[in-house]
Amino acid sequence: MADGDYYFTVRRILIIILAINMIVAVVKGLYGFLTQSLSMTTDGLHSFFDSTSNIVGLIGLYLASRPADKEHPYGHSKFETFASIGVVVLLFATCFQVLGAAINRFLNPISPDITFMSFVIMGFTLIINVAVSAYEYILGRRLGSSILVADSRHTRSDIYASIAVIFGFIVVKMGYPLADPIISIFITGLIILTGLEIIKESSEVLLDKALIEESVVKRIAESVPGVCDCHRVRTRGAKREMFIDLHIGLDSSLSVEQGHEVGTAVEDRIKSTIEGVKDVVVHMEPKEYCRLKAGK
């Protein structure tokens, strides 16, 4: 998929999910406030930050979609990964708000008014969150979008939170009102775990973790006629936009033009075999290097 089509598709998905998250957040937050249910209000706040993370993602995509320039020859795609980190910051901000509200509820106990409508609203929004998370995760993996995958996990934590809220409603109805703030703290734990998972994946891109096994690239390069050796393979970037550097050994009797043709063939074969490769840099060395290497 061309870069322009990719960013347009991801942007459209985020806008759709933003609208859905805003509706879910307003419904849960408002009804939770009216019934004095801290866990439901917290879950609404969580959904609101889902919406905020969508906005952060849209900004990150706008910056990432800019073409390469003199100061950024590799493009601006890592802005998408930075946006994923921005989602985590918002997640952790949610944690502080939830913990503060939960502590206050322990100090000043209030029995929330749990009604049949409370269960209906939470059940309905739970179904929506399940559908949204699955839709976003599947498309995120298919498109190789880190921001969509990160946001789908954010929404997935909202699913667990909603289930916990429904369970808390049942316990409160049984006569244990402190279950409400306890569930809020449980939701906080889910948010923290989600944030740490996103940080782990985003840091791998920012720290240029190798994306492909060296043996895979080596096997492809050495399958090209004229290549007697492949070594010093390096990969970096994101799964949808990978950069590969490698060294190949060629027969020293080849002319510069012939050597260039072999190098181009290696580049083309790697791009056609491995999905998501944007650029391949091939360094060519004379066959004498291969003989020296073999004799060690």
HUPEHU-V890525 format. One record per pair of residues at least 12 apart in sequence whose ideal C-beta (glycine too) atoms are under 7 Angstrom apart, sorted by the first residue. I is the first residue (numbers start at 0). J is the second residue. D is the distance in Angstrom with one decimal. If there is no record, write none. Layout:
i = <I:I>
j = <J:J>
d = <D:D>
This chain:
i = <2:5:6:6:8:9:9:9:9:9:10:10:12:12:12:13:13:13:16:16:16:17:17:17:19:19:20:20:20:20:21:23:23:23:23:24:24:24:24:26:26:27:27:27:27:27:27:28:28:28:28:30:30:31:34:34:34:34:34:35:35:35:36:36:36:36:37:37:37:37:37:37:38:38:38:38:38:39:39:39:41:41:41:41:42:42:42:42:44:44:45:45:45:45:45:46:48:48:48:49:49:49:51:52:52:52:52:53:55:55:55:55:56:56:56:56:58:59:59:59:59:59:59:60:60:62:62:63:63:63:63:73:76:76:77:77:79:79:80:80:80:80:80:82:83:83:83:83:83:84:84:86:86:86:86:87:87:87:90:90:90:90:91:93:94:94:94:97:97:97:98:98:100:101:101:101:104:104:105:108:108:110:111:111:111:113:113:113:117:118:118:121:121:121:124:125:125:125:128:128:128:128:129:131:132:132:132:132:135:135:135:135:136:136:139:142:143:143:143:143:144:145:145:145:145:149:152:152:152:153:156:156:156:159:160:160:163:163:163:164:167:167:204:207:209:210:210:210:210:210:211:211:213:216:216:216:216:217:217:219:219:219:220:220:220:220:223:223:223:223:225:225:225:226:226:226:226:227:227:227:227:228:228:228:228:229:229:230:231:231:232:238:239:240:240:241:241:241:242:242:243:243:243:244:245:246:246:247:247:247:248:248:248:248:249:249:249:249:250:251:251:251:258:262:262:265:266:266>
j = <64:142:60:64:142:60:142:144:146:147:57:60:135:138:147:53:56:57:53:131:135:50:53:54:127:131:46:49:50:53:50:46:124:127:128:43:46:47:50:120:124:39:42:43:46:120:124:40:43:44:47:117:120:43:111:112:113:114:117:109:111:112:111:113:117:179:100:101:104:179:180:183:164:167:179:182:183:117:121:164:97:100:183:186:160:161:164:186:93:96:93:157:160:186:190:157:89:90:93:153:154:157:89:86:89:150:153:150:82:85:86:89:82:86:146:150:82:78:79:81:82:85:146:79:146:75:78:75:76:78:79:242:237:240:204:205:145:146:145:201:204:205:237:146:145:146:149:197:201:198:201:149:150:153:197:194:197:198:153:190:193:194:194:190:187:190:191:183:186:187:184:187:183:180:183:184:179:180:180:176:177:176:171:176:179:168:171:172:168:165:168:161:164:165:161:158:161:162:154:157:158:161:158:154:151:154:155:158:147:150:151:154:148:151:151:239:237:238:239:275:239:200:201:204:237:197:193:196:197:193:189:190:193:189:186:189:182:185:186:182:179:182:237:235:234:234:235:236:238:241:234:273:232:232:243:245:269:229:232:268:269:272:245:247:265:269:261:264:265:268:249:250:261:247:249:261:265:248:249:286:289:247:248:289:292:245:247:246:245:246:245:275:275:275:277:275:276:277:277:278:269:276:279:280:281:282:284:265:281:283:284:286:288:289:261:283:285:286:286:285:286:287:283:281:283:281:279:281>
d = <6.9:6.3:5.6:4.1:6.5:5.9:6.3:5.1:6.9:6.1:6.3:5.5:6.7:6.0:6.5:5.0:5.1:5.4:5.8:5.8:6.1:5.6:3.9:6.7:6.4:5.8:5.6:4.3:4.2:6.3:4.9:4.7:4.9:5.9:7.0:5.3:3.7:4.0:5.9:6.0:6.5:5.8:5.4:3.5:6.0:6.5:5.7:5.8:2.8:6.3:6.6:6.9:5.5:5.4:5.5:4.4:6.8:6.8:6.1:5.5:4.8:6.2:3.9:6.7:6.7:6.2:5.8:6.8:5.1:5.1:5.6:5.4:4.6:4.9:5.0:4.2:5.0:6.7:6.9:5.6:5.0:6.6:4.7:5.8:5.1:5.9:5.1:6.6:6.3:6.5:6.0:5.4:5.7:6.6:6.9:5.9:5.0:6.8:4.9:5.8:5.8:6.1:5.4:4.1:5.5:5.7:5.6:6.6:5.4:4.3:5.9:6.8:5.3:7.0:4.4:5.9:6.6:5.2:5.1:6.2:2.3:6.9:6.0:6.1:6.7:5.8:3.8:5.2:5.1:4.0:4.2:6.9:6.3:5.1:6.8:6.7:5.8:5.1:5.4:5.0:4.7:5.9:6.9:5.4:5.3:5.5:4.1:5.7:4.6:6.9:5.3:5.4:6.4:6.0:6.3:4.3:5.1:5.5:6.6:5.1:6.2:4.2:5.7:5.6:4.9:5.3:6.0:5.4:6.3:4.7:6.9:5.7:6.6:4.2:4.4:5.1:6.7:3.9:5.6:6.1:6.6:4.1:6.2:6.9:5.5:4.9:5.3:5.5:5.9:6.7:6.2:5.7:5.7:5.1:6.2:6.6:4.3:6.8:5.8:5.1:4.8:6.2:5.7:5.5:5.1:4.1:4.7:6.1:5.4:6.0:3.9:6.5:6.3:3.7:5.7:6.7:6.7:4.5:2.8:5.9:6.9:6.9:6.7:6.6:6.1:4.6:5.4:6.2:6.3:6.0:4.6:5.8:4.2:5.1:4.2:5.8:4.9:5.2:6.1:6.0:5.7:3.7:5.2:3.8:5.2:4.6:6.9:6.8:6.4:5.4:4.9:6.6:4.3:4.6:6.3:6.1:6.6:4.4:6.1:5.8:5.4:5.3:6.2:5.7:5.0:6.9:6.5:5.0:5.0:5.8:6.1:6.9:4.2:5.0:6.8:6.4:6.4:4.8:7.0:6.0:4.9:6.6:3.4:4.4:6.6:5.9:5.2:5.4:6.4:4.4:4.6:5.4:4.9:6.6:4.9:5.1:4.9:6.3:6.3:5.1:6.3:6.1:4.8:4.6:6.2:4.6:6.0:6.1:6.0:5.8:5.3:5.8:5.4:3.9:6.0:5.4:6.7:6.2:4.7:3.8:4.9:5.9:5.3:4.2:5.5:5.3:4.2:5.7>
